[in-house]
Structures are given as structure tokens and as C-alpha cells.
């Protein structure tokens, strides 16, 4: 297992939008994220720390304008925190090791998959295609990428 952590080098490599989303708890505009329409098989990892967050098998089209997942690939890598900003009470999702803001989790997801919708900013994620998972050290998750 790799050591996932936030580094100065990783922060310096972020685009302005990636920095705003992950480090300032921002949100990308709906329907603009590069991973929204991604249907390739693989895993989604934290853009800052590289920790595995979501599997393609758990991604679904929620129609909300952001990539949506029914569950994390490894719950230990995802922290859920009460967020009372913007006059609402929501549950913020942050990566455990990188402490990146990822998005929010809602209870209107597919009932057959547990009823949760992890609404995640593309700017907080890096996609690792199944064909690259072994070479990039994510072979332990190969069994979870296909539904």
C-alpha cells in the first residue's frame, strides 16, 4: 500500500480551478467538469494525494451536472463532515489523506446501491484507466472497477 499525502509539489501543480476546489472548498460550475461524461473503466483518485476514492463501477448519471458515485472505493479514504455554509446543512466529502474538498454526499442516490449520491467535482479527481492501474500501484482495486 502506498503512502498518500498532500505535498507542496502536488499543490504547486494544481490548476487555478483545481486549487480553488480542493484547497478553498470551491465548486466547479455544473456540466463543465472533464470527468462528468467519462465512461471508461478505472478508478478516480485524489488529484493531490493520489489516494483511491471511487470506482467506475459505482459511477452513475444523476443528472446533477457533476460526477456522481454510489459509494467510495475505500471508505477509510473519505471523510464526511457537516457543512453549514450557504444557509444549508449538507455533508461535505473530503479526502482523508490529502484533505482535499471533493464535493458533498446526498441521500437521493440509487436505492439499489444504498441510496447515496456522492456528488464530486471533476477538478478534485484524477482518473486512472484500468490498463494503467497496475503500473501506477492500484492493482489492489482492479476487482472493484467493473460492475
C-alpha positions as CSV (number, residue, x, y, z in Angstrom):
1,X,0.0,0.0,0.0
2,X,1.3,3.4,-1.0
3,X,1.6,6.4,1.3
4,X,-0.9,9.0,0.3
5,X,-0.3,12.6,1.4
6,X,-0.6,16.2,0.4
7,X,2.8,17.7,-0.7
8,X,3.9,21.2,-1.7
9,X,4.8,19.8,-5.1
10,X,1.3,18.4,-5.6
11,X,-0.3,21.7,-4.6
12,X,2.0,23.7,-6.9
13,X,1.0,21.5,-9.8
14,X,-2.7,22.3,-9.5
15,X,-4.6,24.5,-12.0
16,X,-6.3,27.5,-10.6
17,X,-9.7,25.7,-10.6
18,X,-8.2,22.5,-9.0
19,X,-6.7,24.7,-6.3
20,X,-9.9,26.6,-5.7
21,X,-12.0,23.4,-5.4
22,X,-9.6,21.2,-3.4
23,X,-7.9,23.8,-1.1
24,X,-10.6,26.5,-0.8
25,X,-13.7,24.2,-0.8
26,X,-14.9,25.6,-4.1
27,X,-17.2,24.1,-6.6
28,X,-16.8,23.9,-10.3
29,X,-19.7,25.1,-12.5
30,X,-22.1,22.3,-13.2
31,X,-21.8,20.4,-16.6
32,X,-18.2,21.7,-17.0
33,X,-16.1,19.0,-15.4
34,X,-13.9,17.0,-17.7
35,X,-14.8,13.7,-15.9
36,X,-18.6,14.2,-15.9
37,X,-19.1,12.2,-19.1
38,X,-16.2,9.7,-18.6
39,X,-17.4,6.2,-19.0
40,X,-14.0,4.4,-19.1
41,X,-13.2,1.6,-16.7
42,X,-10.8,2.5,-13.9
43,X,-10.6,4.4,-10.6
44,X,-10.8,8.0,-9.5
45,X,-8.1,9.2,-7.1
46,X,-7.4,12.4,-5.2
47,X,-5.7,14.9,-7.5
48,X,-3.5,16.0,-4.6
49,X,-2.6,12.8,-2.7
50,X,-3.4,10.0,-5.2
51,X,-5.5,8.1,-2.7
52,X,-8.1,5.9,-4.3
53,X,-11.6,7.4,-3.9
54,X,-14.2,6.0,-6.3
55,X,-14.5,3.2,-8.9
56,X,-16.0,3.4,-12.3
57,X,-18.4,0.6,-11.4
58,X,-20.0,2.9,-8.8
59,X,-20.3,5.9,-11.1
60,X,-23.8,6.8,-12.4
61,X,-25.5,9.6,-14.3
62,X,-27.5,11.5,-11.7
63,X,-28.3,14.4,-14.0
64,X,-26.9,16.9,-11.4
65,X,-24.0,18.3,-13.5
66,X,-21.2,16.7,-11.5
67,X,-19.8,13.1,-11.5
68,X,-21.8,11.0,-9.1
69,X,-20.9,7.8,-7.3
70,X,-22.9,5.5,-5.1
71,X,-20.1,4.8,-2.7
72,X,-16.4,5.3,-2.1
73,X,-13.9,2.6,-3.2
74,X,-12.4,2.6,0.2
75,X,-14.4,4.4,3.0
76,X,-11.3,5.0,5.1
77,X,-10.1,7.4,2.4
78,X,-13.2,9.6,2.6
79,X,-14.2,11.9,5.5
80,X,-17.7,13.2,5.8
81,X,-18.1,16.5,7.6
82,X,-21.2,18.6,8.4
83,X,-21.2,21.7,6.2
84,X,-23.5,24.6,7.3
85,X,-22.3,27.1,4.7
86,X,-24.6,28.9,2.2
87,X,-27.6,28.6,4.5
88,X,-27.9,24.8,4.2
89,X,-26.9,21.8,6.2
90,X,-25.1,19.3,3.9
91,X,-22.4,16.6,4.3
92,X,-19.1,17.7,2.8
93,X,-16.8,14.9,1.4
94,X,-13.0,15.4,1.9
95,X,-10.2,13.0,1.1
96,X,-8.7,11.6,4.3
97,X,-5.0,11.8,3.5
98,X,-4.9,14.8,1.1
99,X,-7.6,16.8,3.0
100,X,-9.0,17.9,-0.4
101,X,-12.5,19.1,-0.7
102,X,-14.2,16.7,-3.1
103,X,-17.9,17.6,-3.0
104,X,-20.9,16.6,-1.0
105,X,-22.9,13.4,-0.3
106,X,-26.7,13.3,-0.6
107,X,-29.4,10.7,0.2
108,X,-31.1,10.7,-3.2
109,X,-28.9,8.2,-5.0
110,X,-29.9,4.8,-6.4
111,X,-31.8,2.8,-3.8
112,X,-30.5,-0.5,-5.1
113,X,-26.9,0.7,-4.4
114,X,-27.6,2.1,-0.9
115,X,-29.3,5.4,-1.7
116,X,-26.3,7.7,-1.6
117,X,-25.1,10.1,-4.2
118,X,-21.5,11.3,-3.8
119,X,-21.6,14.5,-5.9
120,X,-17.9,15.1,-6.7
121,X,-16.0,17.9,-8.5
122,X,-14.0,16.7,-11.5
123,X,-11.4,19.2,-10.5
124,X,-10.6,17.2,-7.3
125,X,-10.1,13.9,-9.2
126,X,-7.6,12.2,-11.4
127,X,-8.8,9.2,-13.4
128,X,-6.6,6.1,-13.7
129,X,-7.6,3.9,-16.5
130,X,-7.9,0.1,-15.8
131,X,-5.0,-0.5,-18.2
132,X,-2.7,1.7,-16.1
133,X,-3.8,0.7,-12.6
134,X,-1.1,-2.0,-12.1
135,X,1.8,0.2,-13.3
136,X,0.6,3.1,-11.1
137,X,0.3,0.9,-8.0
138,X,-3.5,0.5,-7.8
139,X,-3.7,-3.2,-8.7
140,X,-5.4,-4.0,-5.4
141,X,-8.5,-2.2,-6.7
142,X,-8.8,-4.0,-10.1
143,X,-11.6,-6.2,-8.9
144,X,-13.7,-3.1,-8.0
145,X,-13.7,-1.2,-11.3
146,X,-16.3,-3.2,-13.2
147,X,-19.9,-3.7,-12.2
